[in-house]
Amino acid sequence: MKLLIRRPEQSDIQALHEFFDLVIRDTYKKEGIAELVDDQQDEWETKKQYVAMDLESQGKKKIFLVSFK
């Protein structure tokens, strides 16, 4: 099995945002804190900002990596 690790591209943004939402909601639910909706939203926004910083600075201010099979 080959695994590709790279910085995100503009075309990855929508899929990453959906992935963040899914993982954050699932994690909060499993931890028994699903009612902390504002915290989940903050976490999601932070992840979105990290990806945006990587793209805008071309990895100089923040490096965000994605992996694919």
PyMOL Python script that loads the backbone (N, CA, C, O; Angstrom):
from pymol import cmd

cmd.read_pdbstr("""\
ATOM      1  N   MET A   1       0.840  -1.177   0.000  1.00  0.00           N
ATOM      2  CA  MET A   1       0.000   0.000   0.000  1.00  0.00           C
ATOM      3  C   MET A   1       0.888   1.244   0.000  1.00  0.00           C
ATOM      4  O   MET A   1       1.796   1.368   0.821  1.00  0.00           O
ATOM      5  N   LYS A   2       0.619   2.149  -0.916  1.00  0.00           N
ATOM      6  CA  LYS A   2       1.342   3.411  -0.982  1.00  0.00           C
ATOM      7  C   LYS A   2       0.539   4.488  -0.274  1.00  0.00           C
ATOM      8  O   LYS A   2      -0.688   4.531  -0.367  1.00  0.00           O
ATOM      9  N   LEU A   3       1.241   5.345   0.425  1.00  0.00           N
ATOM     10  CA  LEU A   3       0.625   6.454   1.123  1.00  0.00           C
ATOM     11  C   LEU A   3       1.294   7.732   0.642  1.00  0.00           C
ATOM     12  O   LEU A   3       2.519   7.846   0.666  1.00  0.00           O
ATOM     13  N   LEU A   4       0.493   8.687   0.209  1.00  0.00           N
ATOM     14  CA  LEU A   4       0.994   9.969  -0.273  1.00  0.00           C
ATOM     15  C   LEU A   4       0.756  11.009   0.808  1.00  0.00           C
ATOM     16  O   LEU A   4      -0.371  11.170   1.276  1.00  0.00           O
ATOM     17  N   ILE A   5       1.800  11.714   1.207  1.00  0.00           N
ATOM     18  CA  ILE A   5       1.686  12.797   2.185  1.00  0.00           C
ATOM     19  C   ILE A   5       2.159  14.067   1.493  1.00  0.00           C
ATOM     20  O   ILE A   5       3.250  14.116   0.926  1.00  0.00           O
ATOM     21  N   ARG A   6       1.302  15.109   1.553  1.00  0.00           N
ATOM     22  CA  ARG A   6       1.640  16.372   0.899  1.00  0.00           C
ATOM     23  C   ARG A   6       0.891  17.513   1.568  1.00  0.00           C
ATOM     24  O   ARG A   6      -0.008  17.305   2.384  1.00  0.00           O
ATOM     25  N   ARG A   7       1.283  18.709   1.203  1.00  0.00           N
ATOM     26  CA  ARG A   7       0.548  19.889   1.650  1.00  0.00           C
ATOM     27  C   ARG A   7      -0.773  19.951   0.878  1.00  0.00           C
ATOM     28  O   ARG A   7      -0.859  19.435  -0.236  1.00  0.00           O
ATOM     29  N   PRO A   8      -1.788  20.570   1.451  1.00  0.00           N
ATOM     30  CA  PRO A   8      -3.072  20.653   0.763  1.00  0.00           C
ATOM     31  C   PRO A   8      -3.005  21.575  -0.457  1.00  0.00           C
ATOM     32  O   PRO A   8      -2.167  22.471  -0.557  1.00  0.00           O
ATOM     33  N   GLU A   9      -3.918  21.312  -1.361  1.00  0.00           N
ATOM     34  CA  GLU A   9      -4.093  22.156  -2.538  1.00  0.00           C
ATOM     35  C   GLU A   9      -5.476  22.789  -2.446  1.00  0.00           C
ATOM     36  O   GLU A   9      -6.331  22.325  -1.692  1.00  0.00           O
ATOM     37  N   GLN A  10      -5.685  23.829  -3.203  1.00  0.00           N
ATOM     38  CA  GLN A  10      -6.967  24.524  -3.194  1.00  0.00           C
ATOM     39  C   GLN A  10      -8.123  23.550  -3.443  1.00  0.00           C
ATOM     40  O   GLN A  10      -9.194  23.688  -2.851  1.00  0.00           O
ATOM     41  N   SER A  11      -7.906  22.587  -4.302  1.00  0.00           N
ATOM     42  CA  SER A  11      -8.964  21.620  -4.634  1.00  0.00           C
ATOM     43  C   SER A  11      -9.313  20.686  -3.470  1.00  0.00           C
ATOM     44  O   SER A  11     -10.317  19.976  -3.533  1.00  0.00           O
ATOM     45  N   ASP A  12      -8.510  20.679  -2.424  1.00  0.00           N
ATOM     46  CA  ASP A  12      -8.757  19.827  -1.249  1.00  0.00           C
ATOM     47  C   ASP A  12      -9.634  20.499  -0.195  1.00  0.00           C
ATOM     48  O   ASP A  12     -10.129  19.832   0.714  1.00  0.00           O
ATOM     49  N   ILE A  13      -9.829  21.795  -0.308  1.00  0.00           N
ATOM     50  CA  ILE A  13     -10.447  22.578   0.768  1.00  0.00           C
ATOM     51  C   ILE A  13     -11.813  22.046   1.193  1.00  0.00           C
ATOM     52  O   ILE A  13     -12.034  21.809   2.381  1.00  0.00           O
ATOM     53  N   GLN A  14     -12.717  21.856   0.266  1.00  0.00           N
ATOM     54  CA  GLN A  14     -14.071  21.406   0.625  1.00  0.00           C
ATOM     55  C   GLN A  14     -14.035  20.059   1.334  1.00  0.00           C
ATOM     56  O   GLN A  14     -14.703  19.878   2.352  1.00  0.00           O
ATOM     57  N   ALA A  15     -13.276  19.127   0.816  1.00  0.00           N
ATOM     58  CA  ALA A  15     -13.182  17.796   1.442  1.00  0.00           C
ATOM     59  C   ALA A  15     -12.571  17.898   2.837  1.00  0.00           C
ATOM     60  O   ALA A  15     -13.016  17.205   3.752  1.00  0.00           O
ATOM     61  N   LEU A  16     -11.566  18.741   3.017  1.00  0.00           N
ATOM     62  CA  LEU A  16     -10.962  18.918   4.342  1.00  0.00           C
ATOM     63  C   LEU A  16     -11.947  19.516   5.326  1.00  0.00           C
ATOM     64  O   LEU A  16     -12.016  19.064   6.469  1.00  0.00           O
ATOM     65  N   HIS A  17     -12.711  20.519   4.917  1.00  0.00           N
ATOM     66  CA  HIS A  17     -13.701  21.134   5.803  1.00  0.00           C
ATOM     67  C   HIS A  17     -14.742  20.101   6.233  1.00  0.00           C
ATOM     68  O   HIS A  17     -15.130  20.063   7.401  1.00  0.00           O
ATOM     69  N   GLU A  18     -15.192  19.270   5.305  1.00  0.00           N
ATOM     70  CA  GLU A  18     -16.156  18.224   5.637  1.00  0.00           C
ATOM     71  C   GLU A  18     -15.533  17.193   6.570  1.00  0.00           C
ATOM     72  O   GLU A  18     -16.187  16.725   7.502  1.00  0.00           O
ATOM     73  N   PHE A  19     -14.280  16.837   6.327  1.00  0.00           N
ATOM     74  CA  PHE A  19     -13.570  15.884   7.185  1.00  0.00           C
ATOM     75  C   PHE A  19     -13.434  16.436   8.597  1.00  0.00           C
ATOM     76  O   PHE A  19     -13.691  15.721   9.565  1.00  0.00           O
ATOM     77  N   PHE A  20     -13.030  17.709   8.731  1.00  0.00           N
ATOM     78  CA  PHE A  20     -12.902  18.323  10.055  1.00  0.00           C
ATOM     79  C   PHE A  20     -14.226  18.259  10.800  1.00  0.00           C
ATOM     80  O   PHE A  20     -14.264  17.884  11.972  1.00  0.00           O
ATOM     81  N   ASP A  21     -15.314  18.623  10.124  1.00  0.00           N
ATOM     82  CA  ASP A  21     -16.630  18.619  10.748  1.00  0.00           C
ATOM     83  C   ASP A  21     -16.980  17.221  11.251  1.00  0.00           C
ATOM     84  O   ASP A  21     -17.420  17.061  12.390  1.00  0.00           O
ATOM     85  N   LEU A  22     -16.789  16.222  10.417  1.00  0.00           N
ATOM     86  CA  LEU A  22     -17.105  14.844  10.785  1.00  0.00           C
ATOM     87  C   LEU A  22     -16.285  14.379  11.985  1.00  0.00           C
ATOM     88  O   LEU A  22     -16.832  13.835  12.944  1.00  0.00           O
ATOM     89  N   VAL A  23     -14.987  14.593  11.929  1.00  0.00           N
ATOM     90  CA  VAL A  23     -14.095  14.116  12.990  1.00  0.00           C
ATOM     91  C   VAL A  23     -14.345  14.852  14.304  1.00  0.00           C
ATOM     92  O   VAL A  23     -14.370  14.234  15.368  1.00  0.00           O
ATOM     93  N   ILE A  24     -14.526  16.144  14.234  1.00  0.00           N
ATOM     94  CA  ILE A  24     -14.746  16.927  15.462  1.00  0.00           C
ATOM     95  C   ILE A  24     -16.057  16.528  16.121  1.00  0.00           C
ATOM     96  O   ILE A  24     -16.092  16.301  17.330  1.00  0.00           O
ATOM     97  N   ARG A  25     -17.138  16.437  15.349  1.00  0.00           N
ATOM     98  CA  ARG A  25     -18.429  16.033  15.925  1.00  0.00           C
ATOM     99  C   ARG A  25     -18.334  14.633  16.537  1.00  0.00           C
ATOM    100  O   ARG A  25     -18.836  14.399  17.636  1.00  0.00           O
ATOM    101  N   ASP A  26     -17.693  13.709  15.828  1.00  0.00           N
ATOM    102  CA  ASP A  26     -17.558  12.342  16.324  1.00  0.00           C
ATOM    103  C   ASP A  26     -16.730  12.296  17.607  1.00  0.00           C
ATOM    104  O   ASP A  26     -17.090  11.597  18.555  1.00  0.00           O
ATOM    105  N   THR A  27     -15.641  13.026  17.638  1.00  0.00           N
ATOM    106  CA  THR A  27     -14.775  13.047  18.826  1.00  0.00           C
ATOM    107  C   THR A  27     -15.516  13.610  20.037  1.00  0.00           C
ATOM    108  O   THR A  27     -15.456  13.040  21.126  1.00  0.00           O
ATOM    109  N   TYR A  28     -16.207  14.719  19.848  1.00  0.00           N
ATOM    110  CA  TYR A  28     -16.951  15.310  20.963  1.00  0.00           C
ATOM    111  C   TYR A  28     -18.036  14.350  21.453  1.00  0.00           C
ATOM    112  O   TYR A  28     -18.268  14.241  22.657  1.00  0.00           O
ATOM    113  N   LYS A  29     -18.692  13.663  20.541  1.00  0.00           N
ATOM    114  CA  LYS A  29     -19.728  12.698  20.912  1.00  0.00           C
ATOM    115  C   LYS A  29     -19.115  11.556  21.716  1.00  0.00           C
ATOM    116  O   LYS A  29     -19.649  11.180  22.760  1.00  0.00           O
ATOM    117  N   LYS A  30     -17.994  10.996  21.238  1.00  0.00           N
ATOM    118  CA  LYS A  30     -17.352   9.880  21.940  1.00  0.00           C
ATOM    119  C   LYS A  30     -16.830  10.285  23.308  1.00  0.00           C
ATOM    120  O   LYS A  30     -16.776   9.463  24.222  1.00  0.00           O
ATOM    121  N   GLU A  31     -16.446  11.545  23.452  1.00  0.00           N
ATOM    122  CA  GLU A  31     -15.941  12.037  24.742  1.00  0.00           C
ATOM    123  C   GLU A  31     -17.076  12.435  25.683  1.00  0.00           C
ATOM    124  O   GLU A  31     -16.835  12.803  26.833  1.00  0.00           O
ATOM    125  N   GLY A  32     -18.316  12.359  25.190  1.00  0.00           N
ATOM    126  CA  GLY A  32     -19.461  12.694  26.034  1.00  0.00           C
ATOM    127  C   GLY A  32     -19.677  14.178  26.204  1.00  0.00           C
ATOM    128  O   GLY A  32     -20.302  14.606  27.173  1.00  0.00           O
ATOM    129  N   ILE A  33     -19.169  14.973  25.274  1.00  0.00           N
ATOM    130  CA  ILE A  33     -19.297  16.424  25.380  1.00  0.00           C
ATOM    131  C   ILE A  33     -19.914  17.034  24.112  1.00  0.00           C
ATOM    132  O   ILE A  33     -19.595  18.161  23.732  1.00  0.00           O
ATOM    133  N   ALA A  34     -20.793  16.276  23.474  1.00  0.00           N
ATOM    134  CA  ALA A  34     -21.406  16.708  22.221  1.00  0.00           C
ATOM    135  C   ALA A  34     -22.211  17.994  22.376  1.00  0.00           C
ATOM    136  O   ALA A  34     -22.438  18.710  21.401  1.00  0.00           O
ATOM    137  N   GLU A  35     -22.641  18.285  23.601  1.00  0.00           N
ATOM    138  CA  GLU A  35     -23.433  19.504  23.818  1.00  0.00           C
ATOM    139  C   GLU A  35     -22.597  20.787  23.703  1.00  0.00           C
ATOM    140  O   GLU A  35     -23.160  21.880  23.653  1.00  0.00           O
ATOM    141  N   LEU A  36     -21.286  20.669  23.661  1.00  0.00           N
ATOM    142  CA  LEU A  36     -20.406  21.840  23.553  1.00  0.00           C
ATOM    143  C   LEU A  36     -20.280  22.282  22.088  1.00  0.00           C
ATOM    144  O   LEU A  36     -19.201  22.246  21.496  1.00  0.00           O
ATOM    145  N   VAL A  37     -21.399  22.690  21.539  1.00  0.00           N
ATOM    146  CA  VAL A  37     -21.480  23.036  20.117  1.00  0.00           C
ATOM    147  C   VAL A  37     -20.580  24.223  19.772  1.00  0.00           C
ATOM    148  O   VAL A  37     -19.926  24.219  18.729  1.00  0.00           O
ATOM    149  N   ASP A  38     -20.542  25.229  20.631  1.00  0.00           N
ATOM    150  CA  ASP A  38     -19.688  26.392  20.368  1.00  0.00           C
ATOM    151  C   ASP A  38     -18.207  25.997  20.328  1.00  0.00           C
ATOM    152  O   ASP A  38     -17.451  26.501  19.498  1.00  0.00           O
ATOM    153  N   ASP A  39     -17.803  25.106  21.214  1.00  0.00           N
ATOM    154  CA  ASP A  39     -16.420  24.627  21.216  1.00  0.00           C
ATOM    155  C   ASP A  39     -16.104  23.860  19.929  1.00  0.00           C
ATOM    156  O   ASP A  39     -15.016  23.990  19.369  1.00  0.00           O
ATOM    157  N   GLN A  40     -17.057  23.074  19.478  1.00  0.00           N
ATOM    158  CA  GLN A  40     -16.867  22.336  18.230  1.00  0.00           C
ATOM    159  C   GLN A  40     -16.691  23.304  17.067  1.00  0.00           C
ATOM    160  O   GLN A  40     -15.827  23.106  16.213  1.00  0.00           O
ATOM    161  N   GLN A  41     -17.503  24.339  17.037  1.00  0.00           N
ATOM    162  CA  GLN A  41     -17.423  25.342  15.978  1.00  0.00           C
ATOM    163  C   GLN A  41     -16.071  26.052  16.021  1.00  0.00           C
ATOM    164  O   GLN A  41     -15.456  26.292  14.982  1.00  0.00           O
ATOM    165  N   ASP A  42     -15.616  26.386  17.225  1.00  0.00           N
ATOM    166  CA  ASP A  42     -14.299  27.030  17.370  1.00  0.00           C
ATOM    167  C   ASP A  42     -13.189  26.122  16.849  1.00  0.00           C
ATOM    168  O   ASP A  42     -12.285  26.576  16.148  1.00  0.00           O
ATOM    169  N   GLU A  43     -13.262  24.845  17.196  1.00  0.00           N
ATOM    170  CA  GLU A  43     -12.261  23.876  16.741  1.00  0.00           C
ATOM    171  C   GLU A  43     -12.258  23.772  15.212  1.00  0.00           C
ATOM    172  O   GLU A  43     -11.198  23.739  14.588  1.00  0.00           O
ATOM    173  N   TRP A  44     -13.440  23.722  14.623  1.00  0.00           N
ATOM    174  CA  TRP A  44     -13.581  23.636  13.174  1.00  0.00           C
ATOM    175  C   TRP A  44     -12.993  24.882  12.500  1.00  0.00           C
ATOM    176  O   TRP A  44     -12.278  24.778  11.503  1.00  0.00           O
ATOM    177  N   GLU A  45     -13.301  26.049  13.049  1.00  0.00           N
ATOM    178  CA  GLU A  45     -12.775  27.296  12.490  1.00  0.00           C
ATOM    179  C   GLU A  45     -11.246  27.350  12.591  1.00  0.00           C
ATOM    180  O   GLU A  45     -10.578  27.830  11.675  1.00  0.00           O
ATOM    181  N   THR A  46     -10.702  26.864  13.694  1.00  0.00           N
ATOM    182  CA  THR A  46      -9.252  26.834  13.868  1.00  0.00           C
ATOM    183  C   THR A  46      -8.594  25.961  12.809  1.00  0.00           C
ATOM    184  O   THR A  46      -7.593  26.352  12.208  1.00  0.00           O
ATOM    185  N   LYS A  47      -9.153  24.790  12.584  1.00  0.00           N
ATOM    186  CA  LYS A  47      -8.594  23.888  11.564  1.00  0.00           C
ATOM    187  C   LYS A  47      -8.671  24.533  10.178  1.00  0.00           C
ATOM    188  O   LYS A  47      -7.730  24.428   9.391  1.00  0.00           O
ATOM    189  N   LYS A  48      -9.771  25.189   9.883  1.00  0.00           N
ATOM    190  CA  LYS A  48      -9.913  25.878   8.595  1.00  0.00           C
ATOM    191  C   LYS A  48      -8.845  26.972   8.449  1.00  0.00           C
ATOM    192  O   LYS A  48      -8.276  27.154   7.373  1.00  0.00           O
ATOM    193  N   GLN A  49      -8.583  27.689   9.533  1.00  0.00           N
ATOM    194  CA  GLN A  49      -7.570  28.741   9.513  1.00  0.00           C
ATOM    195  C   GLN A  49      -6.176  28.162   9.274  1.00  0.00           C
ATOM    196  O   GLN A  49      -5.380  28.749   8.542  1.00  0.00           O
ATOM    197  N   TYR A  50      -5.880  27.028   9.880  1.00  0.00           N
ATOM    198  CA  TYR A  50      -4.580  26.385   9.679  1.00  0.00           C
ATOM    199  C   TYR A  50      -4.347  26.047   8.211  1.00  0.00           C
ATOM    200  O   TYR A  50      -3.267  26.287   7.672  1.00  0.00           O
ATOM    201  N   VAL A  51      -5.367  25.490   7.574  1.00  0.00           N
ATOM    202  CA  VAL A  51      -5.244  25.148   6.156  1.00  0.00           C
ATOM    203  C   VAL A  51      -5.084  26.416   5.323  1.00  0.00           C
ATOM    204  O   VAL A  51      -4.256  26.462   4.414  1.00  0.00           O
ATOM    205  N   ALA A  52      -5.873  27.442   5.630  1.00  0.00           N
ATOM    206  CA  ALA A  52      -5.786  28.701   4.892  1.00  0.00           C
ATOM    207  C   ALA A  52      -4.409  29.330   5.043  1.00  0.00           C
ATOM    208  O   ALA A  52      -3.856  29.848   4.073  1.00  0.00           O
ATOM    209  N   MET A  53      -3.849  29.292   6.250  1.00  0.00           N
ATOM    210  CA  MET A  53      -2.514  29.851   6.476  1.00  0.00           C
ATOM    211  C   MET A  53      -1.466  29.108   5.672  1.00  0.00           C
ATOM    212  O   MET A  53      -0.552  29.723   5.123  1.00  0.00           O
ATOM    213  N   ASP A  54      -1.588  27.790   5.595  1.00  0.00           N
ATOM    214  CA  ASP A  54      -0.656  27.009   4.802  1.00  0.00           C
ATOM    215  C   ASP A  54      -0.735  27.425   3.337  1.00  0.00           C
ATOM    216  O   ASP A  54       0.285  27.683   2.697  1.00  0.00           O
ATOM    217  N   LEU A  55      -1.948  27.487   2.820  1.00  0.00           N
ATOM    218  CA  LEU A  55      -2.120  27.833   1.404  1.00  0.00           C
ATOM    219  C   LEU A  55      -1.626  29.250   1.102  1.00  0.00           C
ATOM    220  O   LEU A  55      -0.921  29.469   0.117  1.00  0.00           O
ATOM    221  N   GLU A  56      -1.997  30.207   1.950  1.00  0.00           N
ATOM    222  CA  GLU A  56      -1.630  31.610   1.718  1.00  0.00           C
ATOM    223  C   GLU A  56      -0.131  31.849   1.811  1.00  0.00           C
ATOM    224  O   GLU A  56       0.418  32.662   1.068  1.00  0.00           O
ATOM    225  N   SER A  57       0.529  31.145   2.717  1.00  0.00           N
ATOM    226  CA  SER A  57       1.970  31.369   2.915  1.00  0.00           C
ATOM    227  C   SER A  57       2.828  30.341   2.185  1.00  0.00           C
ATOM    228  O   SER A  57       4.056  30.382   2.251  1.00  0.00           O
ATOM    229  N   GLN A  58       2.173  29.426   1.493  1.00  0.00           N
ATOM    230  CA  GLN A  58       2.854  28.328   0.815  1.00  0.00           C
ATOM    231  C   GLN A  58       3.739  27.543   1.785  1.00  0.00           C
ATOM    232  O   GLN A  58       4.866  27.163   1.468  1.00  0.00           O
ATOM    233  N   GLY A  59       3.188  27.319   2.973  1.00  0.00           N
ATOM    234  CA  GLY A  59       3.861  26.511   3.980  1.00  0.00           C
ATOM    235  C   GLY A  59       4.883  27.239   4.823  1.00  0.00           C
ATOM    236  O   GLY A  59       5.584  26.605   5.611  1.00  0.00           O
ATOM    237  N   LYS A  60       4.991  28.555   4.685  1.00  0.00           N
ATOM    238  CA  LYS A  60       6.002  29.296   5.450  1.00  0.00           C
ATOM    239  C   LYS A  60       5.524  29.690   6.846  1.00  0.00           C
ATOM    240  O   LYS A  60       6.329  29.729   7.777  1.00  0.00           O
ATOM    241  N   LYS A  61       4.232  29.984   7.013  1.00  0.00           N
ATOM    242  CA  LYS A  61       3.704  30.365   8.323  1.00  0.00           C
ATOM    243  C   LYS A  61       3.127  29.175   9.075  1.00  0.00           C
ATOM    244  O   LYS A  61       3.243  29.095  10.298  1.00  0.00           O
ATOM    245  N   LYS A  62       2.521  28.273   8.366  1.00  0.00           N
ATOM    246  CA  LYS A  62       1.910  27.096   8.965  1.00  0.00           C
ATOM    247  C   LYS A  62       1.987  25.977   7.951  1.00  0.00           C
ATOM    248  O   LYS A  62       1.686  26.180   6.775  1.00  0.00           O
ATOM    249  N   ILE A  63       2.383  24.816   8.388  1.00  0.00           N
ATOM    250  CA  ILE A  63       2.422  23.661   7.487  1.00  0.00           C
ATOM    251  C   ILE A  63       1.322  22.710   7.911  1.00  0.00           C
ATOM    252  O   ILE A  63       1.237  22.297   9.068  1.00  0.00           O
ATOM    253  N   PHE A  64       0.495  22.378   6.957  1.00  0.00           N
ATOM    254  CA  PHE A  64      -0.604  21.453   7.194  1.00  0.00           C
ATOM    255  C   PHE A  64      -0.431  20.327   6.188  1.00  0.00           C
ATOM    256  O   PHE A  64      -0.319  20.577   4.988  1.00  0.00           O
ATOM    257  N   LEU A  65      -0.409  19.103   6.661  1.00  0.00           N
ATOM    258  CA  LEU A  65      -0.186  17.972   5.767  1.00  0.00           C
ATOM    259  C   LEU A  65      -1.450  17.124   5.653  1.00  0.00           C
ATOM    260  O   LEU A  65      -2.202  16.980   6.617  1.00  0.00           O
ATOM    261  N   VAL A  66      -1.671  16.575   4.483  1.00  0.00           N
ATOM    262  CA  VAL A  66      -2.762  15.636   4.239  1.00  0.00           C
ATOM    263  C   VAL A  66      -2.167  14.351   3.716  1.00  0.00           C
ATOM    264  O   VAL A  66      -1.101  14.352   3.100  1.00  0.00           O
ATOM    265  N   SER A  67      -2.860  13.249   3.963  1.00  0.00           N
ATOM    266  CA  SER A  67      -2.369  11.972   3.446  1.00  0.00           C
ATOM    267  C   SER A  67      -3.492  11.276   2.681  1.00  0.00           C
ATOM    268  O   SER A  67      -4.674  11.433   2.989  1.00  0.00           O
ATOM    269  N   PHE A  68      -3.087  10.506   1.681  1.00  0.00           N
ATOM    270  CA  PHE A  68      -4.020   9.792   0.824  1.00  0.00           C
ATOM    271  C   PHE A  68      -3.493   8.391   0.601  1.00  0.00           C
ATOM    272  O   PHE A  68      -2.283   8.166   0.592  1.00  0.00           O
ATOM    273  N   LYS A  69      -4.401   7.455   0.423  1.00  0.00           N
ATOM    274  CA  LYS A  69      -4.024   6.102   0.037  1.00  0.00           C
ATOM    275  C   LYS A  69      -4.055   6.001  -1.462  1.00  0.00           C
ATOM    276  O   LYS A  69      -3.769   4.939  -2.015  1.00  0.00           O
TER     277      LYS A  69
END
""", "prot")
cmd.dss("prot")
cmd.show_as("cartoon", "prot")
cmd.util.cbc("prot")
cmd.orient("prot")
